[in-house]
Amino acid sequence: MKIAYGTYAMPDVLLEEAIPALADIGYDGIEICIGNRHEDAMPANVDATRREDLRGLLTGEGMGVPALFLLGSLYTEDPAQHQATLEHLKACAALGRDLGMTQPVLAMGFGGPRQDWEHGRQRLIDLLGDVAQVAQAEDFIVAGEAHAGAMIDRSERISSVLDAVASPFVRFHFDIVHLFLAGEVISEAVARLVPYTAHTHITDAIRNADGSFKLVLLGQGDLDAVEYMTAMQRAGWPSYITLEVSTMVWGQEGYDWRAAARESYEAITGAFAAAGVMRG
């Protein structure tokens, strides 16, 4: 397995600075966040020359790109917004290919109403059917992410939706912290969900007795990263484990993105070592 870091944690940092900085820390890859909140991060901000330069920089630093992380959600009740999402996915896939990704993986939240599972489930399945057609035509993968407290928040709902869509071009973006917060056993969630998974996130959380939680840097909370790494290795996961830093962290005054990236790297490499997971 390899280790990547997401630029979601670096909203004011250009990729030209982020790539060498993360390589110097020791990361094997960089997950690139696509969103208006991030500095020059939309596909329209990356012209042909910059794409070529960034691809060269990635190659020179030996950094892979496990996925592009698209802010927003796949669920909508608005047909116009759905069409805009499909066009955005195509534009992001083109960017990914220009940066050297053979079959781009685009990670994005499932979204959807929290309360109306039956209506929301079928609506999401219908939307993802359209996504699957576009992704197959353009040869990219969309990985939907579950979130604690959202409509898609547990293993059974993830598998229910993805089994219904039944497309290799629509898969799962597996962020273990959300299943952990839903009360699932880490090793059991991994065994159930790795077969659906195209991309990963790991962060940490402090769980409170009243059900509330606080997302924190890996190693600062209650999530057992060694159990997770052991389970991922047992499940045969062959690719990147990508560190995410929540806006609960990077939105704080005085946040130091370099320090966060270093602390996260130390935590995850320690978990790799404790679990006996080899890099590569």
N, C-alpha and C positions, 0 to 999 in steps of 0.2 A: 504494500500500500504506500501511497505518497501523501504528502501534506500540502494543502493549499490554504490561502488566506483570501478573504473576500474584501474587495474595495468598498463594500457597503460601510465599512468601518472608517473610511477615509474620504468623506464627502468633499473636502476642499483640496484634495491632492490629485494632481494630474497623473495619468498613467505613466508618463515619461519619468516621473519621480518615483512612483509607487513600485514599478517593476524592479528596478535595481535595488531599491531599499529592501524589499521583501526577499529578493535573492540573497542579499548580503546577510540577512538574518538566518537564512538556511532553508526557506520554503522551496518546495519543488514546483509549485504552481500558483496561479493567481486567478481567482474568480472575479470577473469584471462586472461591476454593478452598472446597470443601465437605468437612468432616471434623471428627471429634471432637477432633483435636489443635489446632484453630484456634478462636479466641475467638468464641463465639456464632455459629458458622458453619453449623450444621445448619439445614435448613428449619424444624424445630420451634422454633428460636430466633428466627425472624423472623416475628413476628405481622403481622396485616393492616396495622396502623398503621405499623409499622417498614418494611414493604415499600413502602407508599405514600411514606414519607419518603425511603427510599433511592432510589426511582425519581425522585423530585423532585430529589434531590441529584445523581444521575447526569445528568439532563437539564440542570440548572443549570450543571454543570461541563463539559458537552459531552463526556461520557465514554460510549463504547459498551462493551458487554459481549460480546466475541467468543465466550465459552464459560464454562460452569461446569466447574471441574476437580474431579472426584470422587475422593477417595482410596479406594483399594481396587482390586479387579480383577474383571473380568467372568467369569473362569473359576472354576468350583468343581465339586467332585464331589458336593456336598451339595444335594439338591433343595430343602430348606428355605432354605438360603442363597441359592440361585438365585431363589426366589420373593421373598425379602427384597430382593434386588438390584433386581428388577423394580419392586417397590413404591417403593424408594428413588429409582429413576430417574423414576418418575411424580411423586413429591413434589418432586424437584429441577427437573423441567420446569415444574411449576406455579410454583415460585419464580422461575424464569427469566422466565416470561411476566409475572409480577407486577412484575418489575424492568424490563420493557420489551422483552424479546427476542421477536421475532415468531415465530420457529421456534427454540426453544432448542437449542443444541449442548451436549451433555454429554460431556466428555472423561474417559476412564477407562482404566486399563491393561488390556490383554488378559489378562495373567496366564497361568497354565498351567504344567505340569511341564516342566522344562528337558530332560529326557532322553528322554521318550517322545513324539516328534513325531507319529507316526502315530495313536496313541490320542488324544493331546491335540488334534490338529487336528480330528478328527471331533467330539469332545466340544465343542470351542469353536464349531464351525460349528452344532451343534445348539442350543447355548445362545444364540448370536447370532440364530438363527432366531426364537426366542421374543422376544428383545429387539426384533427388527425388527417383529414383530406389534404389540407394545405401543407402540413408537415411532410406527408408522404410525397407530394408533388415536388416540394422544394428540398427534400432529404435533410430534415433536421428533426430533433426530438424535443418535445415540450415536457418538462417535468413539473407537475403540480405539487405544491407544498401544503401540508396540513398545518393548522394553527390551534393551539390550546384555546378552548372556549369558542371556536368558530364552528361552522357547519361541518366541515371535515376536520375532525379532531381526534380520531381514534382509528385503530387498525381495521375494524370491521367496515367502517364507512369508506376508508381508502380502497380496500379491496372490492367493495361493492361497486363503487363507481368505475374503477379501472377494469374490472372484469366485464362490466357492461359495455364499456367503450371498446375493449378488446383490440387495441391497436399497439403495435410495437413502437409507434411514433408518439404515443402519449403514455408517459410513465410517471414515476413518483420521485419527488424531491424530498429526501428523507432527512429531516432535522430531528434528531433524537430527543431534543429537549421538549418538544411539544408532546410527544408520546409519554415522556417521563412526567410532565405536568398533568397529563390526563390520567395518571395513575397506573400506567402499564409497566410491567416488569421489563427492564431494558433488554435482557437476553431473549425474552419471548417476542417482543416487538421486532427485534432485529431478525429473528428467524422467520417471522411472518412476512416482513416487508422487503427484505433484500431482493427477493425475486422480482419485485415490481420497480426496483430502484434504478435511476439513471444518474443521480447526483446526491451528494450529502451535505449536511451542515452539522456542526457541533458547536454548542455554546453551553453555558451553565446557568443554573437558577437556584435561588434560595426559595424554598417552599415554606409558607407560613401556615400555622394551624387553622386559620380562618379561610384557607383556600386561595388567598392571594399569593403573589409571587413577585420576585424581582430577578430580572435577567442580569447576569454578571459575567465577568471574564471566566474562561475555563479554569477550573481549579479553585475558584472562590466560592463555589456553591455546593449543592447537595448531590449533583449528578455524579455517578460513579463512572468516570471515563475509562478506567481499566476494565470494568465489566463490559462496557460498550465495545472497546477495541478487541477484547477477547471474543466477543460474540460476532463482530464483523469478520474477524479472521476465520472463525469457525464456519460462518455462513459462506465463505469463499469470495467476499467482496474484493475485487482486484484493482480498484482504482483509487481516486483521491478521497481523503477525509478533509473537508474544507471547514476551516474555522470561521465562524461568524461572530461579530461583535454587535450587540444590540444597540439601537438608538438610546435605550435606557442607560447605556454606558457612554457612547460617543456624543450624546446630546448634553452631557454634563459640562458645566463650566470648568475649564482647566484640563480638559481631556487631552492626553498626549498620545497621538496615534502610533508613534514609534514605540513608546513604552508598552502600549497595549499589544502590539504585534509581537514584541519580544516576550512578554509575559505569557501570551497565548502559546507561542512556540515552545517555550520551556515546559508548559503544562502538557501539551500534546506529545512532545517527544518523551517526556517522563512516562506518560500513559502507554505509549508504544513500547517502551523498554520494559515496564512492569508487566505488560501483557505478552511479551515475547514476540511482538510484531516486527517483522523486518521491513525496512524502507526499500522502495524500489518497484 
